[in-house]
Amino acid sequence: MARYERLDHLLQLILLMQGRALGVSLADIMEEFRVGRRTAERMRDALIRSLPQIEERMEGRVKYWRLSAGSLPALADVTANELHAGHHALTILRQQGDPLQEDLASLLAKVRAWIPQRRRNKLEPDLEAQLLGDGVAFRPGPREQLNPDTLQALREAILKGVWIRADHRARASRKLSRNARLGPIAMLFGDGRQYLLAFSEHQEDLRLYALAGFERIEVTEDPYVRPENFNLEDWLHQSFGIWREEPFDVVWRFLPEVADEAANYVFHPRQTMERLSDGSLMVRFRAGGWKEMDWYLYRWGDKVEVLEPERLRRPARGADDRQEEDAQEPA
């Protein structure tokens, strides 16, 4: 590790010791910086030698080291990049109609107010230039209009870990399910349409619900416990997009003229890529969601060859055959 990298990690570790109520343990250091135990011990010892105000405390059988808030204020100076990141996130929340936008806007205002005037005078021009040049947060294309009260109620239920009772209208059939008892797990914000992943008491299974379909939500006080051994990341990786089906092997070959471009994409978190001798790129992964794969592949036209699954090799279908199905929404 280069010396400047070691210094950078030590500065980050100081901020962690200040920012966490308990401080940090050796396991925290190992996880945060992806280092072994010996390296974590050396990092800790280097700070203890230089900063005698570091406090050591026991919680159960685990040792933690922390710095009291404000003991090293100069190391926590806000940068223009950090402020820009906050405003970038705020723009995205506003576009999505997320009620958390008000909390983030309030936080950013407080942070800027805490910055000394002389420091603020130096930051403002850089921040303004970055915000003016930032087009990443503006997402072109259609998107669903979501009710902020719906998002707020679902977020509250997810954080509390409680059941909700809801009236929900299925997207395809338009059938209204009244007073459905659901255990919310996560909101999934994809391109175009957004969904809630929840456990349906009636179906006794995990289901997807279009966020735009909620017409009433009541947050209860009844605790909801996720299915045993459920892992959201593993669950998401079983699909190419939103729709659920039995995973299958996927093999795509991108032609040499687009291979470099395709190599910059993450088509699936568990993909493998292989450059072939002719310059083409082979991409392999395992997931369900053939319909979403089919839609996505149209973006690449005839520059991609589908080797697997076989059903995606057939000629393009007409628009009438390519309508989205609400297979997992309530009947």
Beta strands, then each sheet from edge to edge (+ up, - down):
strand 1: 55-59
strand 2: 62-66
strand 3: 162-169
strand 4: 176-189
strand 5: 194-200
strand 6: 205-210
strand 7: 214-223
strand 8: 248-254
strand 9: 272-275
strand 10: 281-287
strand 11: 304-308
sheet 1: 1+ 2-
sheet 2: 6+ 5- 4+ 3- 7+
sheet 3: 9+ 10- 8+ 11-
end
